[in-house]
Amino acid sequence: MKRIIVLALFVSAACAADVAGTWQLAVTTSQGSGTPTMVLQQEGERITGTFNSQIFGQVKISGTVKGNAIEFGFEGSAADQTMKVSYKGTVESPTSMKGTAVYAGVDDNATWTATKK
């Protein structure tokens, strides 16, 4: 039984897209657009890293990648207010991703693309 669990964990991790590295994003919200960067580290399905934008500065992000589905988010401060931000999307290829984002209280339908540097 223990071997089956270990094998299932290995297969699950092996199926996750590899998103580790530096990414250039293009984000469009109802308030305008921006080009933040993010640096991701990956351990199996778990991702962590930093998101660097003109509005939020550098913030820590965390999330998951399962197969080609990616989700990550952070809390950042802008204009003396804390905002929760969540991204969902699809890893299209080893060098591209795209999806939607929610900037709580500001925009529930932002869009984004990312290209690996």
URKAGI-V308477 format. One record per residue. N is the residue number from 1. RES is the residue in one letter. PHI is phi in whole degrees, 0 to 359 (* if undefined). D_FIRST is the distance of its C-alpha to the first C-alpha in Angstrom with 1 decimal. Layout:
N_RES_PHI_D_FIRST / N_RES_PHI_D_FIRST
This chain:
1_M_*_0.0 / 2_K_298_3.8 / 3_R_296_5.4 / 4_I_295_5.2 / 5_I_296_6.5 / 6_V_298_8.8 / 7_L_297_9.9 / 8_A_298_10.7 / 9_L_295_12.7 / 10_F_295_14.4 / 11_V_296_15.4 / 12_S_299_16.7 / 13_A_294_18.7 / 14_A_292_20.0 / 15_C_276_21.3 / 16_A_288_23.4 / 17_A_298_27.0 / 18_D_272_28.5 / 19_V_245_31.1 / 20_A_298_31.7 / 21_G_133_35.4 / 22_T_258_38.7 / 23_W_234_39.6 / 24_Q_258_43.1 / 25_L_257_43.1 / 26_A_232_45.8 / 27_V_245_45.6 / 28_T_239_48.0 / 29_T_239_48.5 / 30_S_293_51.3 / 31_Q_263_52.8 / 32_G_138_52.9 / 33_S_229_50.8 / 34_G_204_49.5 / 35_T_229_47.8 / 36_P_289_45.3 / 37_T_240_43.0 / 38_M_218_39.4 / 39_V_242_37.4 / 40_L_248_33.6 / 41_Q_248_30.8 / 42_Q_225_27.3 / 43_E_228_23.9 / 44_G_66_21.3 / 45_E_270_22.4 / 46_R_271_24.4 / 47_I_237_28.1 / 48_T_221_30.8 / 49_G_162_34.4 / 50_T_232_38.0 / 51_F_238_40.3 / 52_N_236_43.9 / 53_S_224_46.6 / 54_Q_296_50.3 / 55_I_280_49.8 / 56_F_263_46.9 / 57_G_71_47.2 / 58_Q_259_43.9 / 59_V_230_41.0 / 60_K_276_37.3 / 61_I_239_35.0 / 62_S_212_31.3 / 63_G_176_29.1 / 64_T_220_26.4 / 65_V_227_26.2 / 66_K_235_23.8 / 67_G_64_24.5 / 68_N_253_28.3 / 69_A_267_28.7 / 70_I_237_30.0 / 71_E_220_30.9 / 72_F_205_32.5 / 73_G_196_35.2 / 74_F_197_37.4 / 75_E_247_40.2 / 76_G_224_43.5 / 77_S_252_47.1 / 78_A_217_50.0 / 79_A_52_53.5 / 80_D_61_52.6 / 81_Q_233_49.9 / 82_T_271_46.1 / 83_M_231_44.3 / 84_K_268_40.7 / 85_V_235_39.9 / 86_S_228_36.9 / 87_Y_244_36.3 / 88_K_226_34.3 / 89_G_187_34.4 / 90_T_231_33.2 / 91_V_279_32.8 / 92_E_279_35.2 / 93_S_199_35.0 / 94_P_299_34.2 / 95_T_236_37.6 / 96_S_212_38.1 / 97_M_219_36.8 / 98_K_201_38.5 / 99_G_174_38.2 / 100_T_237_39.6 / 101_A_219_40.0 / 102_V_242_41.1 / 103_Y_256_43.5 / 104_A_310_43.6 / 105_G_81_47.1 / 106_V_238_48.5 / 107_D_207_46.8 / 108_D_264_44.0 / 109_N_217_44.2 / 110_A_287_44.6 / 111_T_238_43.5 / 112_W_209_42.3 / 113_T_229_41.7 / 114_A_217_40.5 / 115_T_235_41.1 / 116_K_286_39.4 / 117_K_279_42.0
